[in-house]
Amino acid sequence: MDESNDASWFTSRDLFAVHIGCRVTRMEEGYAEAEMEIGQHHKNGVGLAHGGAIYSLADLAFAAASNSRRETAVAINATISYMRPITSGNVRAEARETASNRKLATYMVTVYDEQETPCAVFQGTVFKKGPNAS
C-alpha cells in the first residue's frame, strides 16, 4: 500500500475532516496518523480546543486505520477521555488496531499536543462490511 497516496485519497473523501482542517498523514495496515492545526475556530468558550474538534481528529485516524486494508469498516462504538487541555499548535492522533476478527476490530487512538504529550485517549470498535468498491 502506498501510504502517502492512500492517506491523501482517504482525507479527500472525508469532506467533514477537510472542512475542519484534519488530514490523514500516514496510513498502513491497521495503523494511521492524522493531524490538525488548532485555529481560533477550533476553540470552545473558555479558549481550549473544543472536545468535538479533538474527537473528530481521533475519529479520522480511527477511520483511516480501520479502512486501511481496503475493506469497508464502520464505527459501532467509540469513546474518548480527555486528559490534558490543548490550546494551540499542531495536534496529532495515532490509531492502532488492538484486536480483530472476521467481522469486528478494535482500535486505540492517542491524541498528542505539539510537545508530543498525550492529551486524549479514544477507543473505537468497527463492524467490517466487506471489500471496498474502489
Steps between C-alpha positions, in 0.01 A plus 500: 500500500639841405443681830531858370252451216257305717520763775425780252226299333337413832512861621349630177197273538422617857345837427430582865865440591612723212251768610642517853866473391583138588715284272628144502879511485586131521303186425620139528317174565330539838671833570450868413599848608306822450582865575326830549628850573292654779353831385268747669201325341594176684473660846219477753363775725791482745775518234590130484487271199137389481441138601311446176802610296731263690244218470470562124877478454515174698203366305672574167812307606273216621313496168822499297655217702184290491458544123871458423460149357259620230215340688206721594476534878249716687505605863259329737641647820748768601598675822755767586664615822658845512806509727666837429372818336630613164508871421694531174745340261506190289307209648568141393288187541654154473267199452603137551301183454491302825271209409334369187287211385294428189233766570625728782818692580603723789733800487674722753572858400726734694483874435821696556560874528786681329743393774401133440323485837203259501186712547213263416437129460231369264382141468285384212351183356405449136279259310669371185252518212724356228730598213492860376355560157792724397 
